[in-house]
Amino acid sequence: MSSKKEIILEAKNISKIYYRDDKREIDFQFKALQNINLEILKNEIVCIFGSSGAGKSTLLNILSGISSPTDGLVYLDGNILPYHNDEKMASIRRKKFGFIFQFYNLLSEFTVLENVMLPMMLDAKASFAEICDKSIDLLERLGLKEKLKNFPIQLSGGEKQRVAIARALINDADIIFADEPTGNLDDKNSENIYEILEKIWSEQGTTIIMVSHDKRIKFSKYKTIKLEAGKLIQ
């Protein structure tokens, strides 16, 4: 990995306010995030932690372009994320980002192999055979060689999360966003998922940003960002 410290993602004065109605009155608002400033370097593992309701997932969603901030800007490689251009934002998410969710978000009607292939097929920049071969290689590396034709309902929680990791990697994402990736897993599977993410980081130099309040995680191993009541306190 490069020793040069490059900023890959930067948030400037990010706030997120939810209103109870369309009137946007001060008395009917909830401040989910307040004036968040942070820099994330290329090739870092970053863990955003805090208690439930602290704003962790809200921040992750804004950094990844899933939702937009009420105020402030997010820069990817020095360029402002185009939140209000759905087509450009969708393209960035497909090409630059990979996503791992707590509840896996696998398509139940698709096989394991098809779930992993799908993001790459959306861009149609490789042949079906190339996409298939790359997907199989990823799944084999993650210990799922015998599960290619299985459907999600036939998998354990740990297996589903490994499929989700393969899907996040298929487009060679610059950044992987993981929202409570071990939230539904037992100790053994949780440790396995952390080991896989660390291996991806060390071998491929992928930036990984994850949200967690999992007490099993060794926070000292990562750059940590602590939120409390929507404010950055660490």
N, C-alpha and C positions, 0 to 999 in steps of 0.2 A: 504493500500500500504506500501511497505517496506520503511523505512527511510534511508536505506543504499544507498549511491549514487554510482550506478554502471554505468560505461560507456557502452552503448549498441552499439553506432556507433561513429567512429572517422575518421576524414579526415586529412591527413597529406600532406601538400604541394601540394594540388590539383590544377592543371592547365588544361585548355582545350583550344586548339587552332584549329581553322578551317582554312583550306587552300583553296584558290580559284581553285587550280589545283593540279595535282599529283606531281609537282616539289618541293613542300614544301619550297618555297622561302619566305624569311622574308618579302619581299615587297608585298606578296600576302597572308597574313595571318590575321586572326581576333582572338584576344585573348578574348575568352568568359569568362574565369575564370583565375585568376592569384594568385597562391600561397595561396590557401585557407586552413586554419587550424581551425578545430573546434571539439568540443566534445559534443555529445548528450547523456544525461543521461537516464537511464531507467525510465519510467513513467513520462517523460516530455511532455508538449505540446510546440512545437517549431514553430515559424512563421518566415519564410524567406521573407523579404519584400524589396521593392525597386522599382524604376521606370521601365517602359517597356524597355527591352533590357539590364537590369542590370546583367543578368545571373542567375536569380532565378530558372527558369525551368531547365536550364542546370545543376545547382548544384543538384537539386532534382533528376534528371535523373541519375546522377553519384552516388549519395548516395544510390539510389534504384537499381543500377545495370542495368538500362535500356541502358545506354551508358557508355563507359569507359573514364577515364581521359587520357589526353595526357601525363601528368606527375603526380606523386604522388600516394598515396595508400589510400584505404578506408578499415577500419577494422570493422567487425561485431562480437561482443562478443570476441574481441581480435584476430579474424582470418581474414586474408586478403580476400577481395571479389575476387573470381576467374573469373574476367571479360573475360578472353580468353578461358574459358571452358563453352561453351554454355549450355551443359547439366546440369552441377553443378549450374550455375547461374540461369537457369530456375527453378530448384528444390528449390533453396533458395527463389526466388521470390514467388513461390507457397506456400511454407510452413511457411516462416517467415514474408513476407510482404503482405500488402493489399493496393490496389490502388483506389483512387477516383479522377476522371478527370473532368475538366471543362465541357467537352462535353459528359460526362456520359459513352461513349463507351459501351453501351448496344448492344447486338446482336438483330437486328430487327426481325429476324425470330424465336426467342425464346420468350416464355412467361416470365413474371416477375419471377415466381418461377424457371423456367429453367435457367434463367440468374444467379440467386443466387446460384443454385445448382452446376453449371458447374465447378468452381475451385476445389471444394471438390471431384467431380467425377473424375477429372483428376488423382488424387492419388489413387483412388479406395481402400482406407483403411477403408471404412465403407460401410454398405449395402445401397442399393438404398433407402430403407424405412427410415433408420437413417438419411441419407443426406436430404431426403425430409422433415422429421419432424423438423430437425434443421433449415432448410431454412424457413419453414412456421413459426416457432417460432420467428425467427429474423424479418421476414416481419411483423408479428403481432405486435411485440414490436415497430416497426417503423411506425405503423399506416396504414399498407397496406394490412390488412386482406381481404378486398374486391377486391383487385387488382391482386390476385395470377395468374389468368388465362388471364389477360390482356397482350397485346403486348406493347412494348415501345411507339409506335405511339399513343397509347390511353391514355398516361399519361401526366400530366403536368410536367414542368421543376423541380419543387420541389419534385414531386413523383419519377421522374427518378433519381434524386440525392439520394433519400433515398434508392432506389433499389441498386444503386452503393455502398452505405455505407453497406448495408446488404451483398452484394457480397464481399466487402473488409473484412468483419468480419467472413465469413463462416469458414475459416480455422484457426481461433483463432490466427490471425497475431500478432507477437511481435511488429511490427511497421506498422502504417498506413501512407502512403504518399498521401497527398491531393494537387493536382495542381489546384489552383484557384477554389476551390470547390463551390464558390458562384458567379463565374464570370458571369453566365447566369441567375441569380435569382434576384427577386425583394427583397425589404427590409424585408418583412415579412418572406419569405422563407429563406433568408440568415440568419436571426436571428435564425430560426428554425434549420438550419443545424449546426450552431455554438453550439447551445444548445445540439444537439444530440452528436456532437463530444466531447464536454466537459463531457457529461454524460458517454460516453464510457470510457473516460480517468479516471474519478473519480471512476467508478464502477469496471472496469476491469484492470486498471493500464496499459493500452495500451499506448505505446509511439506514439505520433502523430506529424508528421512533415508536415507542410503545407506551400505552397507558396501563397502569396496574395499581391495585392496592393489595396485591398478593403478598402476604407476610413471608412467604417462602422464597421470594426473589432476593437475590444478593445485591441490594442496591449499590453497595460499595464498588461493584464491578463496572458500573455504568455512570455516565453523566446523568445527574438527577435534576429534575425540575419539580419543585413542590408547590402545589396550589392549595390555597385555603380560602374558601368563600369567594372564589373567582379572582383572587389576587395572587401574584407570584411572590412567594416568601422565601424561596431558596433557589 
